[in-house]
């Protein structure tokens, strides 16, 4: 998957050689000068210059199986980047911060589907639920951590709460069907949003709006877990929002009274001029959808320790089929995966998710050039079957670290969260987490809900998607489950 930034970008470079316009195939592995592909798959069909305007037509195959090319997919939202020379120069050099941009683009498009989606989103019976900060001054003082210790203030966790009735007139129950993040600060790391039955504020006796520090209060990641809250779509750097399939909604039931944004700010220079007006614009409908969306987070491991001094340090979590079975309703043997987001921090260099089925490993979403600043959702349309296992595989660059890198909430720490959206959610719950931790008895366990398994047993018997010293994998590879991701089979 292309990250949406220069890292991992497949490029067509238009330049002049001896006054002749040429098109060349390049690839960017990082924020450095791109390299010319060993295999040139770009053909220049025509080029013209007129009145300081350049028009070029090029052609390349949709899929080349060249590791220096990204596939062009049918009915898929590609992130198209562009840049041009400074002052009209033909020299192949850095373009500067002003001569660049990006745009989401479908190279092939099902017009009937998109017209129907636009009608649904613009239905006059839908409502916009908008919840946002109002020029909030981000503090820099020391803050309480999860265990109550006071820690440095470059990372701030603030929970912003408001009564639901303050931001929508739509009566419950209703479904959230789409949404767009409102990004109002460069210090925003992410926000995890929730709809709650109970008042999440520290002092529930104070009326809302009378104490700003009670309405926006110190918290930590997962600060809504004890408040009968249900997560709703949030944001991480580079996120672009979502539109659910036409029969899928995120249900807010009767009894929901509060909204909560669990917000992480990162201000490494402790600037005193850090403000935020971020939020979310949700589209909601009273026309309840047939199916409810569920979410599964895979990869969370509070015992994670990455070795220092490595260009590629790996973290892997195998979620066995016994735990994955919690996603299926009684009598149901399949769910549909509709999207995935990979969340790592600044050392993150690659993120991959696999399905293990019938003794074979199937690539589900591969992001070999992860960029922390572009954590957009990858759309899926894949069937997960009862009996399938899931694997999260995250890769980091710890070459500048002198000590082990651990799991943590700070931007300076690391994470590996592969967040899958699926449908239909079972009636008992819509949110699941397959994670590992160390128990008070010092045993490492992988769990989902109250169900646990020995992590050591899983590692030794279930699967590990890294080759051995001879380059051999423990399981054979299978072809991707969706023709949209056919290029995954090239390797």
FIVOKOL-967576 format. One line per field, with one value per residue (C-alpha): residue in one letter; y, x, z. Coordinates in nm, 3 decimals. Each point is the difference from the previous one (the first is absolute). Last residue first. Example, Ala and Ser with C-alpha at 12.3 -4.5 7.8 and 13.67 -1.06 7.14 Angstrom:
// FIVOKOL-967576
mitor: (S:A)
v: (-0.106:-0.344)
u: (1.367:-0.137)
w: (0.714:0.066)
END
This chain:
// FIVOKOL-967576
mitor: (X:X:X:X:X:X:X:X:X:X:X:X:X:X:X:X:X:X:X:X:X:X:X:X:X:X:X:X:X:X:X:X:X:X:X:X:X:X:X:X:X:X:X:X:X:X:X:X:X:X:X:X:X:X:X:X:X:X:X:X:X:X:X:X:X:X:X:X:X:X:X:X:X:X:X:X:X:X:X:X:X:X:X:X:X:X:X:X:X:X:X:X:X:X:X:X:X:X:X:X:X:X:X:X:X:X:X:X:X:X:X:X:X:X:X:X:X:X:X:X:X:X:X:X:X:X:X:X:X:X:X:X:X:X:X:X:X:X:X:X:X:X:X:X:X:X:X:X:X:X:X:X:X:X:X:X:X:X:X:X:X:X:X:X:X:X:X:X:X:X:X:X:X:X:X:X:X:X:X:X:X:X:X:X:X:X:X:X:X:X:X:X:X:X:X:X:X:X:X:X:X:X:X:X:X:X:X:X:X:X:X:X:X:X:X:X:X:X:X:X:X:X:X:X:X:X:X:X:X:X:X:X:X:X:X:X:X:X:X:X:X:X:X:X:X:X:X:X:X:X:X:X:X:X:X:X:X:X:X:X:X:X:X:X:X:X:X:X:X:X:X:X:X:X:X:X:X:X:X:X:X:X:X:X:X:X:X:X:X:X:X:X:X:X:X:X:X:X:X:X:X:X:X:X:X:X:X:X:X:X:X:X:X:X:X:X:X:X:X:X:X:X:X:X:X:X:X:X:X:X:X:X:X:X:X:X:X:X:X:X:X:X:X:X:X:X:X:X:X:X:X:X:X:X:X:X:X:X:X:X:X:X:X:X:X:X:X:X:X:X:X:X:X:X:X:X:X:X:X:X:X:X:X:X:X:X:X:X:X:X:X:X:X:X:X:X:X:X:X:X:X:X:X:X:X:X:X:X:X:X:X:X:X:X:X:X:X:X:X:X:X:X:X:X:X:X:X:X:X:X:X:X:X:X:X:X:X:X:X:X:X:X:X:X:X:X:X:X:X:X:X:X:X:X:X:X:X:X:X:X:X:X:X:X:X:X:X:X:X:X:X:X:X:X:X:X:X:X:X:X:X:X:X:X:X:X:X:X:X:X:X)
v: (-1.198:0.069:-0.122:0.332:0.148:-0.143:0.241:0.098:-0.366:-0.068:-0.307:0.041:-0.313:-0.244:-0.015:-0.317:-0.007:0.004:0.223:-0.075:0.261:-0.224:0.196:-0.044:0.204:0.216:-0.053:-0.200:-0.262:-0.215:-0.243:0.173:0.355:-0.105:-0.211:0.288:0.234:-0.234:0.037:0.219:0.050:0.268:0.262:-0.093:-0.120:-0.081:-0.100:0.048:-0.154:0.203:-0.104:0.357:-0.059:0.123:0.146:-0.088:0.133:-0.096:0.284:0.000:0.256:-0.056:-0.204:-0.260:0.031:-0.111:0.265:-0.044:0.122:0.074:0.283:-0.103:0.200:-0.114:0.147:-0.017:0.258:0.180:0.249:0.355:0.084:-0.083:-0.267:-0.286:-0.330:-0.018:0.097:-0.166:0.233:0.177:0.105:0.156:-0.328:-0.080:-0.006:-0.186:-0.287:-0.107:-0.340:-0.070:-0.350:-0.126:-0.354:-0.150:-0.284:0.189:0.178:0.356:0.119:0.288:0.337:0.235:0.375:0.109:0.270:0.288:0.024:0.256:0.186:-0.320:-0.117:-0.372:-0.119:-0.376:0.044:-0.340:-0.071:-0.348:-0.225:-0.367:-0.247:-0.368:-0.283:-0.002:0.375:0.250:0.357:0.262:0.363:0.205:0.322:0.149:0.282:0.101:0.195:0.296:-0.184:-0.290:-0.027:-0.210:0.064:-0.266:-0.009:-0.195:-0.352:-0.207:-0.256:-0.373:-0.314:0.111:-0.244:0.195:0.342:0.011:0.244:-0.216:-0.262:0.216:-0.124:-0.371:0.086:0.116:0.366:-0.009:0.309:0.108:0.276:0.044:0.219:0.105:0.264:-0.128:0.181:-0.072:-0.321:0.050:-0.096:-0.078:-0.120:0.223:-0.177:0.142:-0.161:-0.045:0.249:-0.127:0.227:-0.071:0.168:-0.058:-0.155:0.080:0.376:0.223:0.278:0.260:0.115:0.148:0.174:0.069:0.315:-0.050:0.223:0.215:0.362:-0.026:0.241:-0.010:0.340:-0.097:-0.226:-0.299:-0.085:-0.360:0.097:-0.326:0.005:-0.310:0.042:-0.224:0.166:-0.076:0.027:-0.032:-0.111:-0.342:-0.154:-0.092:-0.163:0.151:-0.247:0.013:-0.077:-0.249:-0.063:0.271:-0.080:0.249:0.322:0.096:0.284:0.110:-0.104:0.149:0.001:-0.206:0.062:-0.133:-0.216:-0.090:-0.193:-0.108:0.124:-0.148:0.235:-0.236:-0.018:0.371:0.081:-0.257:0.202:0.233:0.266:0.363:0.197:0.206:0.039:0.005:0.245:0.227:0.017:0.139:-0.131:-0.333:0.013:-0.105:-0.314:-0.233:0.084:-0.189:0.021:-0.316:0.051:-0.345:-0.131:0.078:0.061:-0.027:0.155:-0.089:0.310:0.003:0.170:0.360:0.257:0.130:0.124:0.035:-0.327:-0.048:-0.370:-0.103:-0.234:-0.263:-0.228:0.073:-0.172:0.125:-0.103:0.262:0.338:0.227:0.350:-0.024:0.164:0.117:-0.296:-0.234:0.159:0.102:-0.150:0.079:-0.246:0.132:-0.204:0.222:-0.107:0.271:0.042:-0.211:-0.255:0.013:-0.350:-0.114:-0.345:0.111:0.313:0.332:0.310:0.235:0.341:0.066:0.080:0.006:0.320:-0.102:0.210:-0.142:-0.379:-0.190:-0.196:0.008:-0.235:0.058:-0.125:-0.227:0.049:0.230:-0.291:0.134:-0.300:-0.249:0.178:0.016:-0.375:-0.071:0.216:-0.177:-0.344:0.100:0.164:-0.309:0.160:-0.077:0.226:0.103:0.299:0.158:0.311:0.110:0.311:0.145:0.321:0.188:-0.206:-0.013:-0.201:-0.168:-0.068:-0.137:0.312:0.103:0.334:0.171:0.228:-0.301:-0.334:-0.185:-0.233:-0.235:-0.271:-0.218:-0.195:-0.288:-0.067:-0.342:-0.109:-0.193:0.016:0.163:-0.212:0.166:-0.034:-0.053:-0.360:-0.065:-0.234:0.224:0.075:0.274:0.018:0.342:0.283:0.369:0.311:0.333:0.358:0.281:0.356:0.309:0.130:-0.326:-0.314:-0.340:-0.366:-0.328:-0.375:-0.030:-0.362:-0.097:-0.351:0.053:-0.288:0.094:0.287:0.340:0.089:0.270:0.260:-0.039:0.007:-0.378:-0.294:0.220:-0.169:0.122:-0.078:0.251:0.224:0.204:0.350:0.069:0.306:-0.219:-0.194:0.173:-0.107:-0.183:-0.232:-0.274:-0.107:-0.295:0.132:-0.216:0.298:0.308:0.005:-0.169:-0.320:-0.206:-0.347)
u: (0.607:-0.244:-0.298:-0.031:-0.054:-0.354:-0.114:-0.328:-0.038:-0.087:0.097:0.372:0.183:0.140:0.342:0.143:0.057:0.314:0.187:0.342:0.271:0.278:0.041:-0.375:-0.267:-0.241:-0.378:-0.012:-0.270:-0.204:0.212:0.292:-0.131:-0.349:0.137:0.219:-0.300:-0.202:-0.369:-0.272:-0.378:-0.144:-0.018:0.255:0.328:0.363:0.183:0.351:0.033:0.162:-0.254:-0.136:-0.078:0.223:-0.178:-0.112:-0.285:-0.293:-0.248:-0.370:-0.274:-0.354:-0.133:-0.263:-0.214:0.286:0.141:-0.099:0.232:0.368:0.244:0.358:0.246:0.362:0.159:0.378:0.129:0.321:0.140:0.113:-0.359:-0.093:-0.262:0.243:0.135:0.374:0.315:0.311:0.293:0.259:-0.249:0.104:-0.016:-0.346:-0.174:-0.327:-0.197:-0.355:-0.158:-0.357:-0.139:-0.357:-0.137:-0.280:-0.219:-0.326:0.049:0.102:-0.144:0.179:-0.116:0.269:0.064:0.337:-0.051:0.246:0.298:0.207:0.232:0.144:0.115:0.003:0.198:-0.064:-0.376:-0.154:-0.368:-0.159:0.290:-0.105:0.204:-0.081:-0.081:-0.370:-0.034:0.241:-0.104:0.273:0.053:0.310:0.157:0.333:0.235:-0.127:0.256:-0.241:-0.295:-0.205:-0.369:-0.111:-0.359:-0.226:-0.325:-0.310:0.064:-0.313:-0.102:-0.038:-0.110:-0.324:-0.202:0.071:0.141:0.360:0.262:0.081:0.141:0.312:0.102:-0.003:0.138:0.326:0.111:0.367:0.193:0.323:0.251:0.307:0.310:0.134:0.272:0.123:0.189:-0.238:-0.199:-0.378:-0.179:-0.374:-0.149:-0.309:-0.081:-0.274:0.025:-0.366:-0.284:-0.344:-0.289:-0.367:-0.248:-0.372:-0.214:-0.339:0.043:-0.224:-0.173:0.036:0.321:0.332:0.281:0.293:0.217:0.290:0.217:0.310:0.019:0.336:0.259:0.375:0.158:0.186:0.226:0.120:0.252:-0.124:-0.371:-0.189:-0.374:-0.208:-0.377:-0.264:-0.304:-0.318:-0.366:-0.271:-0.362:-0.044:-0.305:-0.173:0.250:0.273:0.049:0.294:-0.158:0.024:-0.243:0.130:0.365:0.154:0.168:0.320:0.232:0.336:0.255:0.347:0.096:-0.247:-0.373:-0.316:-0.296:-0.239:0.098:-0.274:-0.002:-0.141:0.225:0.274:0.194:-0.018:0.364:0.126:0.312:0.054:-0.197:0.030:-0.323:-0.198:-0.350:0.131:0.279:-0.252:-0.223:-0.353:-0.072:-0.149:-0.157:0.236:-0.123:0.170:0.347:0.265:-0.193:-0.114:-0.377:-0.144:-0.159:0.300:0.079:0.373:0.280:0.369:0.195:0.340:0.340:-0.127:0.279:-0.050:-0.339:-0.350:-0.065:-0.373:-0.054:-0.261:-0.292:-0.231:-0.292:-0.055:-0.324:-0.288:-0.185:-0.046:-0.141:0.179:0.035:0.379:0.301:-0.124:-0.238:0.300:0.128:0.365:0.335:0.361:0.253:0.355:0.319:0.307:0.341:0.267:-0.099:0.248:-0.142:-0.177:-0.068:-0.362:0.029:-0.151:0.215:-0.077:0.114:0.297:-0.078:-0.010:-0.369:-0.185:-0.206:-0.335:-0.103:-0.352:0.020:-0.239:-0.324:-0.208:-0.296:-0.131:-0.352:-0.153:-0.359:0.118:0.190:0.338:0.200:-0.248:-0.018:0.379:0.023:-0.251:0.196:0.321:-0.148:-0.149:0.329:0.210:0.343:0.335:0.300:-0.164:0.182:0.077:0.213:0.343:0.219:0.337:0.173:-0.025:0.226:0.299:0.034:0.331:0.192:-0.044:0.086:-0.275:-0.041:-0.337:0.077:0.048:-0.074:-0.327:-0.169:-0.298:-0.142:-0.299:-0.148:-0.191:-0.365:-0.080:-0.250:0.260:0.353:0.320:0.281:0.298:0.333:0.356:-0.074:-0.094:-0.300:-0.114:-0.364:-0.206:0.245:0.145:-0.100:0.089:-0.170:0.172:-0.126:0.232:-0.126:0.224:-0.204:0.036:0.208:-0.098:0.057:-0.131:0.001:0.286:0.028:0.063:0.102:0.378:0.158:0.296:-0.209:0.171:0.060:-0.179:0.209:-0.070:-0.310:-0.031:-0.013:-0.094:-0.048:0.062:-0.127:0.100:-0.188:0.198:-0.023:0.289:0.221:0.311:-0.181:-0.310:-0.213:-0.320:0.039:-0.259:0.021:-0.096:-0.009:0.123:0.093:-0.112:-0.327:-0.337:0.121:-0.022:-0.123)
w: (-0.453:-0.283:0.202:0.181:-0.347:-0.004:0.272:-0.169:-0.102:0.363:0.207:-0.061:-0.128:0.253:0.164:0.148:0.376:0.219:-0.244:-0.149:-0.054:0.131:0.325:0.059:-0.177:0.197:0.013:0.326:0.039:0.237:0.203:0.171:-0.001:0.110:0.284:0.119:-0.011:0.223:-0.079:0.151:-0.033:0.226:-0.278:-0.261:0.141:-0.062:0.316:0.135:0.346:0.277:0.270:-0.002:-0.371:-0.282:-0.303:-0.351:-0.215:-0.220:0.046:-0.081:-0.044:-0.131:0.291:0.094:-0.316:-0.228:-0.235:-0.363:-0.136:0.039:0.067:0.076:0.209:-0.025:0.311:0.042:0.246:0.085:0.251:-0.087:-0.099:0.360:0.067:0.043:-0.125:0.054:-0.189:0.141:0.057:-0.219:-0.267:-0.332:-0.195:0.140:-0.340:0.043:-0.156:0.088:-0.064:0.112:-0.053:-0.022:0.039:-0.206:0.137:-0.055:-0.329:-0.084:-0.332:-0.173:-0.131:0.125:0.002:0.147:0.262:0.012:0.231:-0.192:0.240:0.150:-0.343:-0.076:-0.303:-0.013:0.060:-0.068:0.067:-0.008:-0.100:0.039:0.205:-0.051:0.239:-0.080:0.060:0.153:-0.083:-0.017:0.094:-0.085:0.122:-0.104:0.108:0.345:0.201:0.023:0.150:-0.133:-0.089:-0.298:-0.111:-0.150:-0.195:-0.102:0.135:-0.056:0.262:-0.041:0.187:0.165:0.211:0.316:-0.096:-0.116:0.130:0.305:-0.241:-0.032:0.346:-0.087:-0.344:0.152:0.005:-0.098:0.111:-0.164:0.069:-0.218:0.019:-0.340:-0.012:0.335:0.277:0.286:0.055:0.011:0.320:-0.016:0.331:-0.033:-0.326:-0.221:-0.344:-0.095:0.057:-0.112:-0.089:-0.069:-0.232:0.046:-0.272:-0.150:0.027:0.210:-0.190:0.276:-0.164:0.108:-0.189:0.231:-0.011:0.240:0.213:0.000:0.118:0.174:0.138:0.064:0.062:0.318:-0.203:0.201:-0.277:-0.030:-0.001:-0.049:0.067:0.067:0.018:0.157:-0.157:0.196:-0.095:0.262:0.043:-0.161:0.167:-0.325:-0.232:-0.214:-0.284:-0.240:-0.337:-0.285:-0.290:-0.236:0.068:0.245:-0.107:0.182:0.098:-0.139:0.262:-0.051:0.367:0.203:0.029:0.160:-0.099:0.284:0.311:0.237:0.357:0.317:0.201:0.116:-0.330:-0.074:0.081:-0.249:-0.071:0.295:0.188:0.110:-0.037:-0.249:0.150:0.359:-0.083:-0.175:0.309:-0.044:-0.351:0.109:0.344:0.282:0.179:-0.248:0.128:-0.197:-0.329:-0.181:0.059:-0.058:-0.320:-0.216:-0.367:-0.063:-0.201:-0.009:-0.102:-0.163:-0.005:-0.019:0.036:-0.356:0.113:-0.145:-0.179:-0.054:-0.063:-0.257:0.060:-0.136:0.099:0.371:0.087:0.216:0.314:0.126:-0.098:-0.244:0.142:0.007:0.168:0.342:0.039:0.002:0.322:-0.037:0.092:-0.091:0.142:-0.006:-0.031:-0.026:-0.125:0.026:0.367:0.195:0.244:0.337:0.133:0.034:-0.156:-0.334:-0.004:0.169:-0.188:0.006:-0.147:-0.374:-0.042:-0.333:-0.022:-0.152:-0.299:0.016:0.009:-0.224:-0.030:-0.316:-0.045:-0.351:-0.072:-0.260:-0.119:-0.279:-0.155:-0.110:0.122:-0.143:-0.334:-0.016:0.062:-0.276:-0.244:0.104:-0.066:-0.337:-0.107:0.064:-0.031:-0.155:0.069:0.329:0.145:0.336:-0.046:0.113:-0.005:-0.091:-0.104:0.331:0.226:-0.233:-0.323:0.083:-0.321:-0.350:-0.200:-0.240:0.177:-0.013:0.293:0.233:-0.162:0.033:0.248:-0.010:0.222:-0.091:0.292:-0.152:0.090:-0.157:-0.264:-0.200:0.128:-0.126:0.143:0.164:-0.179:0.129:0.098:-0.365:-0.015:-0.290:0.079:-0.164:-0.290:-0.086:-0.231:-0.020:-0.133:0.067:-0.003:0.110:0.035:-0.018:-0.294:-0.193:0.052:-0.142:0.078:-0.142:0.057:0.252:0.118:0.361:0.111:0.030:0.192:0.219:0.126:0.033:0.363:0.196:0.189:0.369:0.214:-0.019:-0.242:-0.295:-0.339:-0.355:-0.353:-0.267:-0.242:-0.252:-0.148:-0.240:0.053:0.045:0.272:0.130:0.295:0.088:0.298:0.049:0.361:0.221:0.356:0.290:0.217:-0.194:0.191:-0.034:0.164:-0.316:0.083)
END
